[in-house]
Amino acid sequence: TFQGAGRQCLAVTGECAAASSACGCFLPRLLAAMGCPGDVAESVLGHRIPGVAGAYNRHQYDAERVEWLRRLSVRLEELARPG
């Protein structure tokens, strides 16, 4: 299991109801635990920022997405290593 953002995620073991969608459980919590800003995380996951904030925030976060996808890749490689 993965502990992140104060909640336990069981996606890694397949016990999570949202395990079929890593985006729905594991990845948002992992990004939050890594310190990724919320708006950037939403962009990384391909989500739109909801509500009024989304209507006014038209920034695409391209550079930020690239950086956080790189960091996420490194972290997932670390988690995949045995031992």
C-alpha positions in Angstrom: 0.0 0.0 0.0 1.0 3.6 -0.4 0.5 6.3 2.3 0.1 9.7 0.9 -1.9 12.9 1.6 -3.0 11.4 4.9 -4.9 8.5 3.3 -4.0 5.0 2.5 -4.1 3.9 -1.1 -4.5 0.2 -2.0 -4.1 0.6 -5.7 -0.7 -1.1 -5.7 -2.1 -4.3 -4.2 -5.2 -4.2 -6.5 -7.5 -3.9 -3.5 -8.6 -0.3 -4.4 -12.0 0.2 -5.9 -10.4 2.7 -8.3 -7.5 0.3 -9.1 -8.6 0.2 -12.7 -7.9 3.9 -12.9 -4.6 4.8 -11.4 -5.5 8.4 -12.0 -8.5 8.0 -9.6 -6.4 6.9 -6.6 -2.7 6.3 -6.6 -1.2 9.0 -8.9 -2.9 12.1 -7.4 -1.9 11.0 -3.9 1.7 10.2 -5.0 2.0 13.6 -6.7 0.7 15.3 -3.6 3.1 13.4 -1.3 5.9 14.5 -3.6 4.9 18.1 -3.2 3.4 18.8 -6.6 1.2 21.8 -6.6 -2.5 21.0 -7.0 -3.1 22.9 -10.3 0.0 21.2 -11.8 -1.1 17.8 -10.7 -4.5 18.3 -12.3 -2.7 19.2 -15.5 -0.4 16.2 -15.3 -3.4 14.0 -14.9 -5.2 15.6 -17.8 -7.9 17.1 -15.6 -9.4 20.6 -15.9 -9.4 22.8 -12.9 -13.1 22.9 -11.8 -15.3 25.9 -11.1 -14.5 29.5 -11.3 -10.7 28.9 -10.9 -10.7 26.8 -14.0 -12.6 29.4 -16.0 -10.0 32.0 -15.2 -6.8 29.9 -15.0 -5.9 29.4 -18.7 -2.3 28.5 -18.0 -1.3 25.2 -19.7 1.5 24.3 -17.2 3.6 22.8 -20.1 7.0 23.3 -18.4 5.6 22.3 -15.0 4.1 19.2 -16.4 7.4 18.1 -18.1 9.2 18.7 -14.8 6.7 16.8 -12.6 6.4 13.9 -15.1 10.2 13.6 -14.9 10.0 13.6 -11.1 7.1 11.1 -11.2 9.1 8.8 -13.5 12.1 8.8 -11.2 9.8 8.1 -8.2 8.0 5.3 -9.9 11.3 3.7 -10.9 12.4 3.9 -7.2 9.1 2.2 -6.1 9.5 -0.5 -8.8 13.0 -1.5 -7.7 13.1 -4.7 -5.6 14.2 -4.5 -2.0 
